[in-house]
Amino acid sequence: MAELIGNISQLIDWDSVILKLENTEPGYIGPRHKGSDDIIGIQEMAKLWDDAGFILIKDGGNAGWDMFFPKVHFDENIVTIFSEYVNVQPLSCWISRINPGCMTPWHWDCNDNEEYYETLNTARFTCQISKPTVGHAVMIEDHCLYFENQGTVYKWPSRKSWHGGINCGFKPKYLFNFFGIVK
């Protein structure tokens, strides 16, 4: 089950981060990988999605999310502040945006560097950066996060925890995602 860590809103002004991202083109629209890519876990996941009938945004469906990255789309100082807050050395972080009517199918974050990451003692976190809004939900294994306060931080059971998200509301849903090496 996801573990509540606390709230970081007194350290990061999430409203100003969102304001900038509202008018910023994402780095890409996820998912980035295809089922034919040679990445641990991706073929299994692609088959599950195909068998369930999910259709990606790029193919006219509603499965997909926008991806934003530090230094490119938002200030890397956010990464430093968050890293110190959770006491974890950053390996990867991003902000995801799920637009109204869209969703992320059930998955774990298969990664290009999976073999390397498996050798490390990592921890994964999520921070709700949108204000509490109807229709914004994130599921992490057996835990559903809904109507969470802005800035609420959760530690995941594992970097490879299965999860998904949905926006059946009326405004974009923003989430700060972070994993790194436990200090």
Phi, psi and omega per residue, in radians:
M1 nan 2.502 3.087
A2 -1.109 2.479 -3.085
E3 -1.893 2.162 3.086
L4 -1.167 2.173 3.141
I5 -1.721 -0.709 -3.117
G6 2.708 -2.704 -3.127
N7 -2.349 2.272 -3.041
I8 -1.837 0.162 -3.068
S9 -1.065 -0.448 3.118
Q10 -1.279 -0.255 -3.106
L11 -1.813 -0.428 -3.096
I12 -2.290 2.283 3.090
D13 -1.516 1.549 -3.065
W14 -1.157 -0.547 3.125
D15 -1.038 -0.730 -3.139
S16 -1.226 -0.572 3.075
V17 -1.106 -0.842 -3.134
I18 -1.098 -0.744 -3.139
L19 -0.970 -0.732 3.114
K20 -1.190 -0.739 -3.091
L21 -1.223 -0.456 -3.131
E22 -0.973 -0.564 -3.105
N23 -1.974 0.454 -3.113
T24 -2.030 2.346 3.044
E25 -1.224 2.354 3.130
P26 -1.195 2.814 3.049
G27 -1.083 -0.689 3.012
Y28 -2.906 2.939 3.050
I29 -1.809 2.086 -3.090
G30 -1.319 2.772 0.081
P31 -1.391 2.641 -3.129
R32 -1.437 -0.561 -3.044
H33 -1.736 2.713 3.064
K34 -1.821 2.816 -3.139
G35 -1.085 -0.346 3.140
S36 -1.530 -0.101 3.140
D37 -1.195 2.550 -3.115
D38 -1.532 1.275 -3.125
I39 -2.316 2.365 -3.132
I40 -0.920 2.191 3.043
G41 1.570 -0.312 -2.996
I42 -1.219 -0.647 -3.131
Q43 -1.140 -0.749 3.116
E44 -1.047 -0.804 -3.109
M45 -1.141 -0.779 -3.132
A46 -1.048 -0.691 3.115
K47 -1.127 -0.759 3.102
L48 -1.028 -0.791 -3.138
W49 -1.136 -0.785 3.134
D50 -1.092 -0.799 -3.135
D51 -1.088 -0.571 3.137
A52 -1.414 -0.258 3.109
G53 1.558 0.302 3.095
F54 -1.129 2.461 3.089
I55 -2.120 2.181 -3.109
L56 -1.217 2.698 3.103
I57 -0.955 -0.745 -3.101
K58 -1.102 -0.337 3.121
D59 -1.839 0.240 3.099
G60 1.642 0.117 3.138
G61 -1.689 -2.790 -3.116
N62 -2.159 0.190 3.107
A63 -1.600 1.928 3.135
G64 2.855 2.885 -3.061
W65 -2.680 2.670 3.087
D66 -1.533 2.525 -3.118
M67 -2.110 2.284 3.122
F68 -2.199 2.537 -3.002
F69 -2.238 2.630 3.109
P70 -1.113 2.698 -3.101
K71 1.279 -0.545 -3.122
V72 -1.668 -0.881 -3.029
H73 -1.960 -0.409 3.110
F74 -2.569 2.798 -3.037
D75 -1.123 2.263 3.141
E76 -1.178 -0.251 3.067
N77 -1.061 -0.495 3.082
I78 -1.065 -0.707 3.133
V79 -1.114 -0.758 -3.141
T80 -1.086 -0.840 3.140
I81 -1.056 -0.808 -3.122
F82 -1.134 -0.762 3.140
S83 -1.007 -0.777 3.116
E84 -1.164 -0.646 -3.123
Y85 -1.089 -0.741 -3.091
V86 -1.675 -0.070 3.137
N87 1.009 0.833 3.140
V88 -2.354 2.334 3.107
Q89 -1.319 2.144 -3.037
P90 -1.162 2.416 2.960
L91 -1.956 -0.708 -3.118
S92 -2.719 2.488 3.018
C93 -2.706 2.765 -3.113
W94 -2.872 2.848 2.981
I95 -1.938 2.272 3.071
S96 -1.862 2.602 3.076
R97 -2.278 2.210 3.027
I98 -1.939 2.085 -3.109
N99 -1.394 2.772 3.137
P100 -0.907 2.353 3.125
G101 1.496 -0.038 -3.110
C102 -1.903 2.968 -3.101
M103 -2.763 2.891 3.003
T104 -1.991 2.040 3.106
P105 -1.074 2.795 -3.138
W106 -0.965 2.234 -3.075
H107 -2.876 2.994 2.839
W108 -2.139 2.765 -2.989
D109 -1.433 1.445 3.044
C110 -1.037 2.433 -2.957
N111 -2.344 2.567 3.090
D112 -0.986 -0.550 -3.068
N113 -1.805 0.516 -3.013
E114 -0.972 -0.790 -3.117
E115 -1.033 -0.723 3.123
Y116 -1.176 -0.836 -3.098
Y117 -1.071 -0.561 -3.140
E118 -1.158 -0.316 3.139
T119 -1.517 -0.105 -3.028
L120 -1.855 2.753 3.009
N121 -1.587 1.683 -3.037
T122 -1.890 2.833 3.025
A123 -2.384 2.554 -3.094
R124 -2.126 2.459 -3.112
F125 -2.378 2.711 3.006
T126 -2.279 2.451 3.064
C127 -2.209 2.167 3.088
Q128 -1.274 1.963 -3.085
I129 -1.857 -0.231 2.977
S130 -1.396 2.699 2.994
K131 -1.198 2.715 3.117
P132 -0.955 2.219 -3.038
T133 -2.498 2.456 3.109
V134 -1.046 2.468 3.041
G135 1.498 -0.026 3.127
H136 -1.723 2.010 -3.134
A137 -2.412 2.548 3.040
V138 -2.243 2.315 3.077
M139 -1.972 2.235 3.081
I140 -2.161 1.895 -3.037
E141 0.902 -1.980 -3.078
D142 -1.752 0.299 -3.045
H143 -2.094 2.213 3.087
C144 -1.854 2.170 3.089
L145 -1.738 2.068 -3.110
Y146 -2.485 2.339 3.116
F147 1.031 0.697 3.109
E148 -1.323 2.594 3.074
N149 -1.165 2.563 3.078
Q150 -1.021 2.305 3.127
G151 1.611 -0.050 3.141
T152 -1.198 2.278 -3.080
V153 -1.956 2.302 3.051
Y154 -2.135 2.442 2.992
K155 -1.663 2.339 -3.134
W156 -1.444 2.731 3.065
P157 -1.056 -0.583 -3.103
S158 -2.717 2.684 3.034
R159 -1.053 -0.496 -3.092
K160 -1.732 0.358 3.110
S161 -1.070 2.420 3.052
W162 -1.285 2.476 -3.068
H163 -2.782 2.959 3.078
G164 -2.858 2.952 -3.138
G165 -2.611 2.780 -3.120
I166 -2.530 2.600 2.999
N167 -2.257 1.643 3.048
C168 -1.792 0.388 3.120
G169 -1.722 -2.694 -2.992
F170 -2.076 -0.068 -3.130
K171 -2.269 2.697 3.074
P172 -1.046 2.559 3.132
K173 -1.887 2.125 -3.131
Y174 -1.925 2.433 -3.133
L175 -2.443 2.325 3.031
F176 -1.607 2.203 -3.089
N177 -2.056 2.402 -3.002
F178 -2.645 2.371 2.903
F179 -2.498 2.694 -3.096
G180 -2.934 -2.998 -3.074
I181 -1.570 2.238 3.113
V182 -1.149 2.255 -3.116
K183 -1.372 nan nan
